[in-house]
């Protein structure tokens, strides 16, 4: 049964959220009036870090669609969806787990010693390089002691290339699949879900305990060794839940890993969606579950760009088959969405109320957010170690969009018109209006 959200009756109220004040006004304009929320309504409590009137507009959303709103129906709660990595926390939980597994020798030897069994998109040069660096001498690979093996896996995972610079993955749909992200899930082959959660929990403890900016050694290289929850997003999720929203995380990290971290913001496994493996005899396989028209084991769609849309439609809204790959009617979609990367573009565009973007200088996402045709995009610098201003305009009119075959193209609006190049105006150290 599809979940329906009471948006049709809230059109007039929603229009109030789309006023011209977007939080991107120049410093010459008057500052927005302070927002006042009735005492009975759940209110955001963390103010530091919010740009311009972003916090006030989020509070308006809470008051309009939440349990204080005139149209609220607890039987059909309004939906809010967050990306995870670098949206709810700073840094990447998939990376943290991969690095922990490499340091502790927890990656299984590929079936029959054939690295092509780990990903159907792995190139022959990458498979050859991995086989050379990682001799198949046991059930798990010696990445604790064999730096060359750890280096090769880290390069293929992190850079999408071998240590000698050869392309590691090819032949995938760039709007549905990121084989580097998928490869982490596929390298979990042979472990139970509980063991994977144990790896993620150990990595989580290490990364939260490490000081901001810390690095760790993997093989011969140094990689990021810390992570932090954003207090602002923790507060927003808490307040959304208190206001009666149904809040989900949709991540491009493996689902068991995302579940471990999501508990830290009060979200359970049912409300955490990520890359899912096909299981056999209680253990994960290197094959991935599909979505929409993509069958389990086809490995051609994960929770990435259009795949995130499919996952939301299928697993939250209850849409089945190929229809899950399509944009759903407005009354059934998420009211709010938050993300930080091009991987989040599709489900952010689907949000009918507000769309929060943390600026990490990702071209397509920032083109759409700055274009802001319907005045529902909110842009905020990252809350920890925000990026500075991108000096050159985002190349929206030429190469900001990635086609399914990987080719670069202009970013287009829903009506087909091209978005002009956009200047970066909301960044670390920028002056709020």
C-alpha positions in Angstrom: 0.0 0.0 0.0 1.4 3.4 -0.9 1.9 6.0 1.8 0.2 9.3 1.0 1.2 12.5 2.5 -1.4 15.3 3.1 0.2 17.8 0.7 -2.7 18.7 -1.5 -4.5 20.5 1.4 -1.2 22.3 2.3 -0.6 24.0 -1.0 -1.3 27.5 0.3 0.9 26.9 3.3 3.7 25.5 1.2 3.6 28.5 -1.0 4.6 30.6 2.0 7.8 28.6 2.2 8.7 29.6 -1.4 8.9 33.3 -0.8 11.6 35.3 -2.5 13.8 35.3 0.6 16.1 32.3 0.0 18.9 32.8 2.4 21.1 33.9 -0.5 20.3 37.6 -0.5 23.1 40.2 -0.7 24.4 41.8 2.5 22.7 45.1 1.4 19.3 43.6 2.1 17.7 43.7 5.5 18.1 40.7 7.7 15.1 38.4 8.0 12.8 39.0 11.0 13.3 36.5 13.8 11.1 33.4 13.6 8.8 32.7 16.5 7.4 29.3 17.0 4.3 28.7 19.2 5.4 27.2 22.5 3.5 23.9 21.9 5.4 23.2 18.7 8.7 21.4 18.5 11.5 23.9 17.9 15.0 23.7 16.6 17.5 24.5 19.4 20.9 24.7 17.6 21.5 28.0 15.9 25.2 28.1 15.3 26.3 27.1 11.8 23.0 27.9 10.0 23.4 30.3 7.1 21.1 33.3 6.6 17.5 32.4 7.3 17.9 28.7 6.7 17.0 27.8 10.3 13.9 29.9 10.2 12.8 28.4 6.9 13.3 24.9 8.3 11.3 25.9 11.4 8.5 27.1 9.0 8.5 23.7 7.4 8.3 22.0 10.8 5.4 24.2 11.8 3.6 23.9 8.5 3.7 20.2 7.9 4.3 18.9 11.4 1.8 18.1 14.1 1.2 21.8 14.7 0.1 22.3 11.1 -3.6 22.5 10.2 -3.4 19.6 7.7 -1.3 17.1 9.8 -2.6 13.6 9.8 -0.7 11.1 12.0 -1.9 8.2 9.9 -0.1 9.7 6.9 3.0 11.4 8.3 5.0 13.8 6.2 8.2 12.3 4.9 11.8 13.6 5.4 14.8 11.9 3.8 18.5 12.6 4.5 21.6 11.4 2.7 24.1 10.3 5.3 27.8 10.7 4.5 28.8 14.4 4.7 25.2 15.4 5.2 24.4 14.1 8.7 28.0 13.6 9.6 31.4 14.9 8.5 33.3 12.3 6.5 32.3 8.9 5.1 31.3 5.9 7.1 31.9 3.6 4.2 35.5 4.8 4.0 35.9 4.4 7.7 34.7 0.8 7.5 36.9 0.0 4.5 40.0 1.4 6.1 39.3 -0.5 9.3 38.9 -3.8 7.4 42.2 -3.2 5.5 44.0 -2.4 8.7 42.6 -5.6 10.4 42.8 -8.0 7.5 39.1 -8.6 7.2 38.6 -8.7 3.4 37.9 -12.1 2.1 39.9 -13.7 -0.7 37.9 -13.5 -3.9 36.1 -16.6 -5.1 38.5 -18.9 -6.9 41.1 -16.1 -6.5 39.3 -14.2 -9.4 38.9 -10.5 -8.7 36.4 -10.2 -11.5 33.9 -12.0 -9.2 33.9 -9.0 -6.9 32.5 -6.6 -9.4 31.1 -7.1 -13.0 32.6 -3.6 -13.8 36.1 -4.3 -12.7 38.5 -3.9 -15.6 41.0 -6.6 -16.7 44.0 -4.4 -15.8 42.6 -3.8 -12.3 41.9 -7.5 -11.7 45.4 -8.3 -12.8 46.9 -5.6 -10.5 44.9 -6.8 -7.6 45.8 -10.5 -8.2 49.5 -9.6 -8.4 49.4 -7.5 -5.2 47.2 -9.8 -3.2 48.2 -13.4 -3.4 45.3 -15.8 -2.6 46.9 -17.7 0.2 44.1 -17.9 2.8 40.5 -17.1 3.6 41.2 -13.4 4.1 43.8 -11.1 2.5 47.0 -10.1 4.3 46.3 -6.4 4.2 47.6 -5.9 7.8 51.1 -7.0 6.8 51.1 -6.7 3.0 51.3 -3.0 2.3 51.2 -3.5 -1.5 47.9 -5.4 -1.3 46.4 -2.8 1.0 47.6 0.0 -1.3 46.1 -1.6 -4.4 42.7 -2.2 -2.8 42.7 1.3 -1.4 43.6 2.8 -4.8 40.9 0.9 -6.7 38.3 1.8 -4.0 39.3 5.4 -3.4 40.5 6.5 -6.8 38.8 4.2 -9.2 42.2 3.4 -10.6 45.1 1.0 -10.0 48.3 2.2 -8.2 49.8 2.6 -11.7 46.8 4.8 -12.9 44.9 2.3 -15.0 41.1 2.6 -15.0 39.6 0.2 -12.5 35.9 0.2 -13.5 34.0 0.5 -16.8 30.7 -0.2 -18.5 28.3 1.0 -15.9 25.3 3.4 -15.9 26.6 6.6 -14.3 23.1 7.7 -13.1 22.4 4.4 -11.3 25.8 2.9 -10.2 29.0 4.0 -8.6 31.1 0.8 -8.7 33.6 2.1 -6.2 30.8 2.5 -3.6 29.3 -0.8 -4.6 32.7 -2.5 -4.3 32.9 -2.0 -0.6 29.5 -3.8 -0.2 30.7 -6.6 -2.5 34.0 -7.0 -0.6 31.9 -7.8 2.5 31.3 -11.2 0.9 31.5 -14.1 3.3 30.6 -12.2 6.5 27.3 -12.2 8.3 25.4 -9.0 8.7 26.2 -9.0 12.5 29.9 -9.3 11.8 29.8 -6.4 9.4 28.0 -4.4 12.0 30.8 -5.3 14.4 33.4 -4.0 11.9 31.4 -0.8 11.5 31.0 -0.3 15.2 34.7 -0.6 15.8 35.5 1.8 13.0 32.8 4.2 14.4 34.4 4.2 17.9 37.8 4.9 16.5 36.7 7.7 14.2 34.6 9.5 16.8 37.4 9.3 19.4 40.1 10.6 17.0 40.7 14.4 16.9 39.3 16.4 14.0 41.8 16.3 11.2 43.4 13.0 12.3 44.8 10.6 9.7 45.4 6.8 9.9 47.8 4.7 7.9 46.5 2.1 5.5 49.2 0.3 3.6 51.9 2.9 2.9 49.4 5.8 2.7 47.6 8.1 5.1 43.8 8.4 4.9 41.1 10.2 6.9 40.8 8.9 10.4 38.0 10.8 12.1 34.3 11.6 11.8 31.8 13.7 13.7 28.0 13.9 13.8 26.7 17.4 12.9 24.9 18.9 15.9 22.7 20.9 13.6 21.5 17.8 11.7 21.1 15.8 14.9 18.9 18.6 16.2 16.9 18.8 12.9 16.3 15.0 12.8 15.2 15.0 16.5 12.9 18.0 15.9 11.4 16.5 12.7 10.6 13.3 14.6 9.1 15.2 17.5 7.0 17.2 15.1 5.6 13.9 13.7 7.6 13.5 10.5 8.6 10.0 9.3 12.4 10.4 9.0 14.7 8.2 6.9 18.3 8.0 5.8 19.1 6.8 2.3 22.8 6.2 2.0 25.2 5.0 -0.7 27.1 3.1 2.0 26.4 -0.6 2.8 23.1 -0.8 4.7 24.5 -2.6 7.8 27.2 0.0 8.1 24.7 2.9 7.8 22.5 1.3 10.4 25.3 1.3 13.0 25.9 5.0 12.5 22.2 6.0 12.2 21.5 4.9 15.7 23.5 7.9 16.8 20.8 10.2 15.6 17.9 8.1 16.8 17.1 6.3 13.6 16.5 2.5 13.6 17.2 -0.1 11.0 13.8 0.2 9.4 14.4 3.9 8.7 17.9 3.3 7.3 18.4 2.4 3.6 21.7 1.7 1.9 23.3 -0.7 -0.5 22.0 -4.2 0.2 23.7 -7.5 -0.6 22.0 -10.7 -1.7 22.5 -13.2 1.2 23.1 -17.0 1.1 23.2 -19.3 4.1 23.2 -16.3 6.4 26.2 -14.6 4.8 26.5 -11.7 2.4 27.4 -12.5 -1.2 29.2 -10.2 -3.8 25.9 -9.8 -5.6 23.6 -6.8 -4.9 19.9 -6.5 -4.5 18.1 -4.5 -7.2 15.3 -2.0 -7.3 12.4 -1.3 -9.7 12.9 -3.3 -12.9 16.5 -4.3 -11.9 16.6 -7.8 -10.6 18.6 -9.0 -7.6 22.1 -10.0 -8.7 22.1 -7.8 -11.8 24.3 -5.4 -9.8 23.3 -2.4 -12.0 21.6 -0.1 -9.6 22.5 1.0 -6.0 21.4 3.8 -3.8 23.1 6.4 -6.1 21.4 9.3 -8.0 18.4 7.8 -9.7 18.9 4.6 -7.6 18.2 6.7 -4.5 14.9 7.8 -6.0 14.0 4.2 -6.8 14.9 3.0 -3.2 12.7 5.8 -1.7 9.8 5.0 -4.0 10.0 1.2 -3.5 11.0 0.8 0.2 9.2 3.8 1.7 6.3 4.6 -0.6 5.6 1.0 -1.6 5.8 1.5 -5.4 6.7 -1.7 -7.2 8.3 -2.6 -10.5 9.5 -0.1 -13.1 7.2 2.6 -11.7 9.5 2.9 -8.7 12.1 4.4 -11.1 9.8 7.3 -12.0 9.0 10.6 -10.2 5.9 10.0 -8.1 2.9 12.3 -7.8 3.7 15.3 -5.5 1.2 14.2 -2.8 3.1 11.0 -2.3 6.7 12.3 -2.2 9.0 13.5 0.6 8.3 17.0 1.9 11.9 17.5 2.9 15.3 16.2 1.7 18.9 16.9 2.6 22.1 16.1 0.7 25.6 17.2 -0.2 26.5 15.6 -3.5 25.5 14.8 -7.0 24.6 11.4 -5.8 21.6 13.1 -4.0 20.3 15.2 -6.9 17.3 13.0 -7.9 15.7 12.6 -4.5 16.4 16.2 -3.6 14.6 17.4 -6.7 11.6 15.2 -5.7 11.1 17.0 -2.4 8.1 19.2 -2.4 8.7 21.5 0.5 12.4 22.3 1.1 15.7 20.9 -0.1 18.8 21.4 2.1 22.2 21.3 0.4 25.5 21.3 2.2 28.0 22.9 -0.2 30.8 20.5 -1.1 31.3 22.1 -4.6 29.6 19.3 -6.4 28.7 20.7 -9.9 25.3 19.4 -10.8 23.9 19.8 -7.3 25.2 23.3 -6.9 23.9 24.3 -10.3 20.4 23.2 -9.4 20.5 24.7 -5.9 21.8 28.1 -7.0 19.4 28.2 -9.9 16.6 27.7 -7.3 13.8 28.2 -9.7 11.0 27.4 -7.2 12.7 29.0 -4.2 12.8 25.8 -2.2 16.5 25.1 -2.2 18.5 26.0 0.9 22.3 26.2 0.7 24.5 25.9 3.8 28.2 25.7 4.2 29.4 22.4 5.8 29.1 22.7 9.6 32.6 21.4 10.3 35.6 22.5 8.1 33.4 24.1 5.4 34.9 24.5 2.0 36.0 27.9 0.8 34.6 29.7 -2.2 35.0 28.0 -5.6 36.7 30.7 -7.6 35.4 29.7 -11.0 31.6 29.5 -11.8 30.0 26.1 -11.8 30.0 24.9 -15.4 26.2 24.4 -15.5 25.8 25.4 -19.2 28.5 23.1 -20.5 29.7 20.1 -18.4 27.9 20.2 -15.1 25.7 17.1 -15.8 26.9 13.5 -16.2 25.1 11.4 -18.7 24.3 7.7 -18.2 27.4 6.8 -20.3 29.6 9.2 -18.4 29.7 11.9 -21.0 29.5 15.5 -19.7 26.6 17.8 -20.7 24.7 20.9 -19.7 22.5 20.9 -16.6 18.9 21.3 -17.7 15.7 22.2 -15.8 12.6 20.0 -16.0 11.4 22.0 -19.0 14.6 21.3 -20.9 16.1 24.8 -20.6 19.8 25.0 -19.8 20.9 26.4 -16.4 23.4 29.2 -16.8 26.8 29.0 -15.0 26.4 29.8 -11.3 28.7 31.7 -9.0 29.5 30.2 -5.6 28.1 32.5 -2.9 27.5 30.3 0.2 30.7 28.9 1.5 32.9 28.7 4.6 33.5 32.3 5.8 30.9 33.8 3.6 28.8 36.7 5.0 25.2 35.7 5.7 22.5 38.2 4.7 
